[in-house]
């Protein structure tokens, strides 16, 4: 999949496509329906399928600390869209200039002049432009003017409610991973490259792999039983902590640290995927490193017991 980093990198060869636009946070089942519609129409018209996203997300631009936690980083979103078969991903920087752009100007300059869209696929709740002036009817009206077609994608529901990023965040916040998996169409995971941390876990006899989350906040918080894939690992059992490490750190930025149970590997620089299976406890601040060490030992034992119980259930 081709990544186009900004409007300034659009070239004449990018003119003529089938396009959609949105946040696509999570690339959940509703998003997958939009992408399926996009790919079907692109194949019919024999044109590239293009997805437009904003970075940062508008709500992050307006209020970065208060904005909803990202379900996935941009890199994870890229890989998810690539796996679905999208041809091109146009990443537009959201800034004050774009914030002030009217819906009419967006259509004139981006959809028509820059991309030459032939067909626009829309989610059922999409709005864009200054003060969110543009909606589905506006884009369809402009399509009649400019000669492109625009169609919404039918709403996808689960348990009688619309599938949405908000519902997924709510499920993840209460550690309801079964519901999150139903809405996402896959188990919830966080992927990334292992970076060098403070080595505190190794000093305490519990070496951890630290992932750069590429986001200020994560949608999960606490200590979890997880499975780790990548770097030669396949559903390896582990314990992960997601939070701000209150006992050893004063940062407000979320971190993910994962310890592999009963094995030790050098994962620095490797890309791994951490799949969340069960919440063990909330994150908490301890009075000393020794108390933290004792709790980590309990967490590891509790995770082993949980995985053993799951394996026992699968035998019957």
Backbone torsions as a table, in degrees:
resi	resn	phi	psi	omega
1	UNK	NA	133.2	179.6
2	UNK	-83.8	129.7	175.0
3	UNK	-100.4	120.5	177.9
4	UNK	-102.5	109.9	-173.8
5	UNK	-89.0	79.7	175.1
6	UNK	101.9	154.6	-179.2
7	UNK	-61.3	-30.0	-178.0
8	UNK	-68.0	-14.1	179.2
9	UNK	-97.5	4.5	174.7
10	UNK	-71.7	138.9	-178.0
11	UNK	-124.0	164.7	178.8
12	UNK	-53.2	-31.8	-179.4
13	UNK	-68.1	-16.0	178.0
14	UNK	-84.4	-4.3	-178.2
15	UNK	-79.1	123.5	-177.3
16	UNK	103.2	100.6	-177.2
17	UNK	-164.6	170.7	167.5
18	UNK	-106.6	129.8	-170.0
19	UNK	-130.9	155.9	168.1
20	UNK	-139.9	163.9	-176.3
21	UNK	-145.1	142.0	179.2
22	UNK	169.2	-179.9	178.7
23	UNK	-78.4	-40.0	179.4
24	UNK	53.6	35.8	178.9
25	UNK	-75.4	114.3	-177.6
26	UNK	103.2	-24.0	-173.7
27	UNK	42.7	55.9	-176.2
28	UNK	-81.4	-172.5	-174.4
29	UNK	-61.9	-34.7	175.4
30	UNK	-65.0	-44.7	176.2
31	UNK	-62.2	-39.3	-179.2
32	UNK	-62.8	-34.1	176.5
33	UNK	-66.3	-41.0	176.8
34	UNK	-61.5	-45.6	-179.1
35	UNK	-66.2	-37.5	176.7
36	UNK	-61.2	-43.7	175.7
37	UNK	-59.7	-44.7	179.2
38	UNK	-59.2	-47.2	-176.6
39	UNK	-68.2	-38.8	178.8
40	UNK	-61.7	-45.5	-178.7
41	UNK	-69.6	-37.4	178.1
42	UNK	-62.3	-40.8	178.5
43	UNK	-65.9	-41.2	179.8
44	UNK	-62.3	-41.4	-178.1
45	UNK	-91.0	-3.7	-178.3
46	UNK	54.9	51.1	179.9
47	UNK	-130.1	157.9	176.5
48	UNK	-65.7	145.9	175.0
49	UNK	-94.9	121.0	-174.8
50	UNK	-121.5	135.8	176.6
51	UNK	-114.1	132.6	177.6
52	UNK	-107.6	128.6	176.2
53	UNK	-132.3	160.2	177.4
54	UNK	-109.3	142.3	172.4
55	UNK	-136.2	126.1	-4.7
56	UNK	-69.2	169.4	173.5
57	UNK	-62.0	143.6	-176.4
58	UNK	-50.0	-43.0	-178.7
59	UNK	-66.4	-29.2	175.5
60	UNK	-71.1	-33.7	178.7
61	UNK	-66.7	-44.0	-176.8
62	UNK	-72.7	-40.5	-176.2
63	UNK	-150.2	80.9	-172.5
64	UNK	-58.7	-37.1	-177.9
65	UNK	-76.8	-37.4	-177.0
66	UNK	-87.2	-11.3	-177.1
67	UNK	-62.2	149.7	177.7
68	UNK	-57.5	145.7	178.4
69	UNK	-61.8	139.7	176.6
70	UNK	-71.4	136.5	173.2
71	UNK	-73.5	-36.1	179.3
72	UNK	-143.5	153.8	175.4
73	UNK	-76.6	169.9	178.2
74	UNK	-62.0	-40.7	-179.5
75	UNK	-61.3	-40.5	177.6
76	UNK	-65.9	-39.1	178.2
77	UNK	-62.6	-43.4	178.2
78	UNK	-56.6	-49.5	-177.0
79	UNK	-65.8	-36.3	179.6
80	UNK	-66.3	-43.3	179.4
81	UNK	-68.2	-37.4	177.4
82	UNK	-62.3	-42.1	-179.6
83	UNK	-63.6	-29.2	178.8
84	UNK	-77.3	-15.2	176.6
85	UNK	106.5	12.5	177.8
86	UNK	-64.9	140.5	-178.3
87	UNK	-83.7	-41.7	-174.3
88	UNK	-138.9	143.8	175.5
89	UNK	-124.6	117.1	178.6
90	UNK	-99.6	114.6	178.9
91	UNK	-100.3	116.3	-179.1
92	UNK	-106.8	130.1	179.3
93	UNK	-72.4	124.4	177.3
94	UNK	-86.7	117.5	-178.7
95	UNK	-143.5	-172.4	-178.0
96	UNK	-62.9	-34.8	179.6
97	UNK	-65.0	-45.2	179.6
98	UNK	-70.3	-36.5	178.6
99	UNK	-57.1	-36.6	-177.2
100	UNK	-86.0	-7.1	-176.9
101	UNK	-70.3	127.5	178.8
102	UNK	-72.0	160.1	177.0
103	UNK	-60.5	-38.3	180.0
104	UNK	-62.9	-45.0	-179.7
105	UNK	-66.6	-36.3	178.6
106	UNK	-60.7	-47.0	178.9
107	UNK	-63.1	-47.2	-177.0
108	UNK	-60.4	-49.4	-169.8
109	UNK	-87.6	-32.3	-174.3
110	UNK	-102.6	-58.5	-179.4
111	UNK	-60.3	-46.1	-171.6
112	UNK	-91.3	-62.5	-173.4
113	UNK	-67.6	-46.6	-174.0
114	UNK	-83.5	-40.6	-172.9
115	UNK	-105.6	-22.5	-178.2
116	UNK	56.2	50.0	-175.3
117	UNK	-63.3	141.6	175.3
118	UNK	-104.8	-21.1	-177.8
119	UNK	-157.3	135.5	179.6
120	UNK	-119.8	125.6	177.4
121	UNK	-101.5	133.2	-175.4
122	UNK	-126.6	147.8	169.9
123	UNK	-75.0	165.2	-173.1
124	UNK	-73.0	-14.9	-176.8
125	UNK	-122.7	19.5	-172.7
126	UNK	-73.5	135.3	172.3
127	UNK	-141.9	150.4	-176.8
128	UNK	-153.9	174.6	178.9
129	UNK	86.6	168.3	179.2
130	UNK	-52.7	129.7	-178.7
131	UNK	58.9	23.9	177.4
132	UNK	54.2	45.2	-176.4
133	UNK	-72.7	-31.1	-174.6
134	UNK	-85.7	131.0	175.5
135	UNK	-131.7	-171.6	-176.2
136	UNK	-59.7	-45.8	-177.7
137	UNK	-64.1	-36.7	178.0
138	UNK	-63.4	-44.5	-179.5
139	UNK	-65.7	-38.5	178.9
140	UNK	-67.5	-39.6	177.6
141	UNK	-61.9	-42.8	178.0
142	UNK	-67.4	-30.8	177.3
143	UNK	-63.5	-39.2	177.3
144	UNK	-65.2	-31.6	178.6
145	UNK	-73.4	-41.7	-173.2
146	UNK	-99.1	-10.5	176.7
147	UNK	92.2	20.2	171.8
148	UNK	-112.3	162.9	179.2
149	UNK	-107.5	145.4	178.5
150	UNK	-133.8	133.4	-178.8
151	UNK	-138.0	139.2	172.4
152	UNK	-79.7	159.6	174.7
153	UNK	-101.8	138.7	-178.2
154	UNK	-58.3	144.2	179.3
155	UNK	-64.4	136.3	175.8
156	UNK	-100.0	130.3	-178.4
157	UNK	-121.0	158.2	173.1
158	UNK	-142.4	127.9	-176.9
159	UNK	55.5	36.9	175.0
160	UNK	79.8	2.8	179.5
161	UNK	-123.4	152.8	-178.5
162	UNK	-64.3	135.2	173.8
163	UNK	-73.8	126.6	-177.2
164	UNK	-150.4	160.7	176.2
165	UNK	-63.2	-34.7	179.3
166	UNK	-62.0	-45.7	178.6
167	UNK	-61.5	-37.4	-179.8
168	UNK	-67.4	-43.4	177.8
169	UNK	-60.1	-41.3	179.3
170	UNK	-63.4	-41.6	178.9
171	UNK	-65.1	-42.2	-179.5
172	UNK	-67.5	-35.9	-179.9
173	UNK	-62.7	-34.5	178.1
174	UNK	-96.5	12.8	177.3
175	UNK	58.8	33.4	176.5
176	UNK	-91.2	80.5	-173.6
177	UNK	-72.7	-23.6	176.6
178	UNK	-66.7	-45.4	177.9
179	UNK	-66.2	-42.7	178.9
180	UNK	-59.3	-42.0	179.1
181	UNK	-63.9	-39.9	178.1
182	UNK	-61.1	-42.6	-177.5
183	UNK	-75.7	-35.8	-179.5
184	UNK	-78.7	-29.4	-173.6
185	UNK	85.2	11.0	179.5
186	UNK	-166.6	160.4	177.2
187	UNK	-63.1	149.3	179.2
188	UNK	-77.2	132.3	180.0
189	UNK	-145.2	161.8	171.9
190	UNK	-124.2	126.8	179.5
191	UNK	-114.1	156.0	177.4
192	UNK	173.1	179.3	179.9
193	UNK	-94.1	139.0	-179.7
194	UNK	-75.9	127.6	-178.7
195	UNK	-116.3	165.6	179.1
196	UNK	-74.3	127.0	178.2
197	UNK	-102.5	-154.6	-177.2
198	UNK	-86.9	-2.4	177.9
199	UNK	67.2	11.7	-178.0
200	UNK	-66.5	-39.0	179.0
201	UNK	-60.3	-42.4	179.0
202	UNK	-63.2	-39.6	179.1
203	UNK	-63.4	-29.3	179.8
204	UNK	-92.1	7.0	179.1
205	UNK	82.7	11.8	179.0
206	UNK	-131.6	77.6	-177.4
207	UNK	-62.7	139.7	-178.7
208	UNK	-124.2	152.3	170.3
209	UNK	-97.9	125.4	-176.9
210	UNK	-100.9	126.6	179.6
211	UNK	-104.0	136.6	172.7
212	UNK	-79.7	110.8	-173.9
213	UNK	-75.1	-17.9	-179.5
214	UNK	55.5	37.7	177.5
215	UNK	-163.2	155.3	-178.8
216	UNK	-74.4	-40.0	-177.1
217	UNK	-129.2	148.4	174.6
218	UNK	-106.6	153.2	-179.4
219	UNK	-78.0	-6.6	176.0
220	UNK	-121.1	153.5	178.8
221	UNK	-150.3	134.5	178.7
222	UNK	131.0	-157.1	-179.0
223	UNK	-117.5	133.8	-169.3
224	UNK	-135.9	151.0	164.1
225	UNK	-83.1	127.8	-173.1
226	UNK	-134.8	165.8	170.0
227	UNK	-117.3	141.1	-175.8
228	UNK	-118.4	129.6	175.9
229	UNK	-122.7	155.8	179.5
230	UNK	104.6	161.3	-180.0
231	UNK	55.5	37.8	179.9
232	UNK	85.7	-2.4	-180.0
233	UNK	-94.6	145.0	178.1
234	UNK	-135.2	105.9	-179.4
235	UNK	51.7	40.2	178.2
236	UNK	-70.2	136.8	-177.9
237	UNK	-75.9	141.0	179.5
238	UNK	-156.9	175.9	174.5
239	UNK	-122.7	129.6	-178.7
240	UNK	-121.7	142.2	172.2
241	UNK	-113.7	126.9	175.7
242	UNK	-120.0	120.8	-179.5
243	UNK	166.1	-155.5	-174.7
244	UNK	-111.7	13.4	177.0
245	UNK	50.5	64.9	-173.0
246	UNK	-63.8	-25.5	-178.2
247	UNK	-74.3	-30.4	-172.5
248	UNK	-122.3	-3.2	-172.4
249	UNK	-145.1	150.5	176.9
250	UNK	-108.5	10.1	-176.2
251	UNK	-71.3	151.9	173.2
252	UNK	-97.4	-6.9	-178.1
253	UNK	-83.3	133.7	-177.9
254	UNK	-67.8	145.9	175.9
255	UNK	-126.4	154.9	172.4
256	UNK	-125.4	121.8	176.4
257	UNK	-123.5	131.1	-179.3
258	UNK	-126.9	133.8	177.0
259	UNK	-111.6	127.6	177.4
260	UNK	-80.1	131.3	180.0
261	UNK	-76.2	128.8	170.5
262	UNK	60.9	28.8	172.3
263	UNK	-160.5	156.9	179.4
264	UNK	-136.4	123.7	-179.5
265	UNK	-132.8	149.6	173.7
266	UNK	-87.1	105.3	-175.2
267	UNK	-105.7	6.1	-176.5
268	UNK	-56.7	128.4	178.3
269	UNK	87.1	-11.8	-178.8
270	UNK	-82.0	153.2	173.6
271	UNK	-97.8	125.5	-179.3
272	UNK	-129.2	163.3	178.6
273	UNK	-122.5	123.4	-178.1
274	UNK	-107.4	113.7	-178.6
275	UNK	-100.7	127.2	-174.9
276	UNK	-87.8	127.2	-176.1
277	UNK	-115.0	-37.1	-173.8
278	UNK	-159.6	136.5	177.2
279	UNK	-87.2	130.3	179.8
280	UNK	-92.1	-40.6	-179.5
281	UNK	-170.3	168.3	173.1
282	UNK	-77.1	158.8	172.6
283	UNK	-70.6	141.9	179.5
284	UNK	-146.0	160.6	179.8
285	UNK	-98.9	132.1	179.7
286	UNK	-106.6	155.7	-176.7
287	UNK	-75.1	-19.3	-178.6
288	UNK	-152.4	162.1	176.4
289	UNK	-65.2	-33.3	179.4
290	UNK	-63.6	-40.5	176.5
291	UNK	-65.0	-39.7	177.3
292	UNK	-61.7	-42.2	-179.9
293	UNK	-60.4	-43.3	179.7
294	UNK	-64.3	-40.0	-179.9
295	UNK	-67.4	-37.7	178.1
296	UNK	-61.3	-39.9	177.4
297	UNK	-61.6	-39.8	176.9
298	UNK	-65.6	-41.3	179.5
299	UNK	-60.1	-42.3	-179.9
300	UNK	-64.3	-42.5	178.3
301	UNK	-64.6	-42.2	179.8
302	UNK	-64.6	-38.3	178.0
303	UNK	-65.7	-43.1	178.3
304	UNK	-59.2	-43.8	-179.9
305	UNK	-63.9	-39.2	-179.5
306	UNK	-65.5	-45.1	178.9
307	UNK	-63.8	-38.3	179.0
308	UNK	-64.7	-39.5	178.6
309	UNK	-65.0	-40.0	178.3
310	UNK	-63.8	-41.5	179.4
311	UNK	-64.7	-37.3	178.3
312	UNK	-65.3	-39.9	179.0
313	UNK	-64.2	-36.9	-176.7
314	UNK	-70.0	-18.6	179.9
315	UNK	-78.3	-14.1	-176.1
316	UNK	-111.6	NA	NA
